[in-house]
Amino acid sequence: MIARMFVFGHLGFGHQLVAPWHRRLPAWPLAIGMLLPDLIDKPLYYAGFSDFITSTRTFGHTGLLCLAMFGMSYLLRKRTLAALGLGMATHLVLDFVMDRLSGDGPSSALTAAIWPLRGWRFAVYDYMTLGDIVGSLLSPLVIVTEVLGMGLLAWAVWRVWRPVTS
């Protein structure tokens, strides 16, 4: 069973990872960047566009795309692009951590992140049924990371909106 982190995990833990920089960057692009690799790769994989796309961690999960985002932000002096790049970087780190925690063999996150340095192929997933997808959503590691991610987001919102007392 491949354990993955989903929306709340990426947003909650990602927000904590970018804490030193998040006030200087626009919030929405930062949050979109935290989800962008999956927003690119999951539809490509599940739609079956190409035999080259063999997993949900392909082009959107590459270090090249992340570096391109940072490079464009530098060249164009756009904080929005820097926020997208930083959000994407948190996504890549968190996927790698999840691979390490789940111990499911070679890390598809690492394979994608360093693509094409170790070859032109991405990791290969051998499942695609609806039951397999739902089963991965119900794994204990995914449930824990999603609940913790929701808690971290709630804590961040509470810190911003809590009443100030003297």
Contacts in CASP RR format, 6 or more apart in sequence:
PFRMAT RR
TARGET T0000
AUTHOR 0000-0000-0000
METHOD contacts of the structure
MODEL  1
MIARMFVFGHLGFGHQLVAPWHRRLPAWPLAIGMLLPDLIDKPLYYAGFS
DFITSTRTFGHTGLLCLAMFGMSYLLRKRTLAALGLGMATHLVLDFVMDR
LSGDGPSSALTAAIWPLRGWRFAVYDYMTLGDIVGSLLSPLVIVTEVLGM
GLLAWAVWRVWRPVTS
1 102 0 8 1.000
1 104 0 8 1.000
1 135 0 8 1.000
1 136 0 8 1.000
1 139 0 8 1.000
2 102 0 8 1.000
2 104 0 8 1.000
2 125 0 8 1.000
2 127 0 8 1.000
2 136 0 8 1.000
3 98 0 8 1.000
3 101 0 8 1.000
3 102 0 8 1.000
3 104 0 8 1.000
3 136 0 8 1.000
3 139 0 8 1.000
3 141 0 8 1.000
3 142 0 8 1.000
4 56 0 8 1.000
4 95 0 8 1.000
4 98 0 8 1.000
4 136 0 8 1.000
4 142 0 8 1.000
5 13 0 8 1.000
5 94 0 8 1.000
5 95 0 8 1.000
5 98 0 8 1.000
5 142 0 8 1.000
5 145 0 8 1.000
5 146 0 8 1.000
6 38 0 8 1.000
6 137 0 8 1.000
6 142 0 8 1.000
6 145 0 8 1.000
6 146 0 8 1.000
7 35 0 8 1.000
7 146 0 8 1.000
8 145 0 8 1.000
8 146 0 8 1.000
8 147 0 8 1.000
8 149 0 8 1.000
8 150 0 8 1.000
8 153 0 8 1.000
9 94 0 8 1.000
9 145 0 8 1.000
9 146 0 8 1.000
9 148 0 8 1.000
9 149 0 8 1.000
9 150 0 8 1.000
9 152 0 8 1.000
10 34 0 8 1.000
10 35 0 8 1.000
10 38 0 8 1.000
10 90 0 8 1.000
10 91 0 8 1.000
10 94 0 8 1.000
11 31 0 8 1.000
11 34 0 8 1.000
11 35 0 8 1.000
11 149 0 8 1.000
11 153 0 8 1.000
12 148 0 8 1.000
12 149 0 8 1.000
12 150 0 8 1.000
12 151 0 8 1.000
12 152 0 8 1.000
12 153 0 8 1.000
12 156 0 8 1.000
13 90 0 8 1.000
13 94 0 8 1.000
13 145 0 8 1.000
13 148 0 8 1.000
13 149 0 8 1.000
13 152 0 8 1.000
14 34 0 8 1.000
14 87 0 8 1.000
14 90 0 8 1.000
14 91 0 8 1.000
14 94 0 8 1.000
15 22 0 8 1.000
15 34 0 8 1.000
15 152 0 8 1.000
15 153 0 8 1.000
15 156 0 8 1.000
16 152 0 8 1.000
17 90 0 8 1.000
17 93 0 8 1.000
17 94 0 8 1.000
18 25 0 8 1.000
18 30 0 8 1.000
18 86 0 8 1.000
18 87 0 8 1.000
18 90 0 8 1.000
21 86 0 8 1.000
22 30 0 8 1.000
24 79 0 8 1.000
25 79 0 8 1.000
25 82 0 8 1.000
25 83 0 8 1.000
25 86 0 8 1.000
26 79 0 8 1.000
26 80 0 8 1.000
26 83 0 8 1.000
27 83 0 8 1.000
29 80 0 8 1.000
29 81 0 8 1.000
29 83 0 8 1.000
29 84 0 8 1.000
30 83 0 8 1.000
30 84 0 8 1.000
30 86 0 8 1.000
30 87 0 8 1.000
31 87 0 8 1.000
32 39 0 8 1.000
32 84 0 8 1.000
33 83 0 8 1.000
33 84 0 8 1.000
33 85 0 8 1.000
33 86 0 8 1.000
33 87 0 8 1.000
33 88 0 8 1.000
33 91 0 8 1.000
34 87 0 8 1.000
34 88 0 8 1.000
34 90 0 8 1.000
34 91 0 8 1.000
35 91 0 8 1.000
36 60 0 8 1.000
36 84 0 8 1.000
36 87 0 8 1.000
36 88 0 8 1.000
36 91 0 8 1.000
37 57 0 8 1.000
37 60 0 8 1.000
37 61 0 8 1.000
37 65 0 8 1.000
37 88 0 8 1.000
37 91 0 8 1.000
37 92 0 8 1.000
37 95 0 8 1.000
38 56 0 8 1.000
38 91 0 8 1.000
40 59 0 8 1.000
40 60 0 8 1.000
41 53 0 8 1.000
41 55 0 8 1.000
41 56 0 8 1.000
41 57 0 8 1.000
41 58 0 8 1.000
41 59 0 8 1.000
41 60 0 8 1.000
41 61 0 8 1.000
42 56 0 8 1.000
44 50 0 8 1.000
44 53 0 8 1.000
44 58 0 8 1.000
44 59 0 8 1.000
45 53 0 8 1.000
45 54 0 8 1.000
45 55 0 8 1.000
45 56 0 8 1.000
45 58 0 8 1.000
45 125 0 8 1.000
45 128 0 8 1.000
46 56 0 8 1.000
46 128 0 8 1.000
52 58 0 8 1.000
52 122 0 8 1.000
53 122 0 8 1.000
54 121 0 8 1.000
54 122 0 8 1.000
54 123 0 8 1.000
54 124 0 8 1.000
54 125 0 8 1.000
55 108 0 8 1.000
55 112 0 8 1.000
55 122 0 8 1.000
55 123 0 8 1.000
55 124 0 8 1.000
55 125 0 8 1.000
56 125 0 8 1.000
57 95 0 8 1.000
57 108 0 8 1.000
57 109 0 8 1.000
57 111 0 8 1.000
57 112 0 8 1.000
57 122 0 8 1.000
57 123 0 8 1.000
58 112 0 8 1.000
58 115 0 8 1.000
58 122 0 8 1.000
59 65 0 8 1.000
60 88 0 8 1.000
60 112 0 8 1.000
61 91 0 8 1.000
61 92 0 8 1.000
61 95 0 8 1.000
61 109 0 8 1.000
61 112 0 8 1.000
61 113 0 8 1.000
62 112 0 8 1.000
62 113 0 8 1.000
62 115 0 8 1.000
63 92 0 8 1.000
63 112 0 8 1.000
63 113 0 8 1.000
63 114 0 8 1.000
63 115 0 8 1.000
64 115 0 8 1.000
65 88 0 8 1.000
66 85 0 8 1.000
66 88 0 8 1.000
66 89 0 8 1.000
66 92 0 8 1.000
69 81 0 8 1.000
69 82 0 8 1.000
69 84 0 8 1.000
69 85 0 8 1.000
69 88 0 8 1.000
70 81 0 8 1.000
70 82 0 8 1.000
70 85 0 8 1.000
71 81 0 8 1.000
72 78 0 8 1.000
72 81 0 8 1.000
73 79 0 8 1.000
73 80 0 8 1.000
73 81 0 8 1.000
73 82 0 8 1.000
73 84 0 8 1.000
73 85 0 8 1.000
74 82 0 8 1.000
92 109 0 8 1.000
92 112 0 8 1.000
92 113 0 8 1.000
95 109 0 8 1.000
96 107 0 8 1.000
96 109 0 8 1.000
96 110 0 8 1.000
96 113 0 8 1.000
98 109 0 8 1.000
98 141 0 8 1.000
98 145 0 8 1.000
99 105 0 8 1.000
99 107 0 8 1.000
99 108 0 8 1.000
99 109 0 8 1.000
99 110 0 8 1.000
100 107 0 8 1.000
101 141 0 8 1.000
102 141 0 8 1.000
106 123 0 8 1.000
108 122 0 8 1.000
108 123 0 8 1.000
108 125 0 8 1.000
111 118 0 8 1.000
111 122 0 8 1.000
111 123 0 8 1.000
112 122 0 8 1.000
112 123 0 8 1.000
115 122 0 8 1.000
136 142 0 8 1.000
END
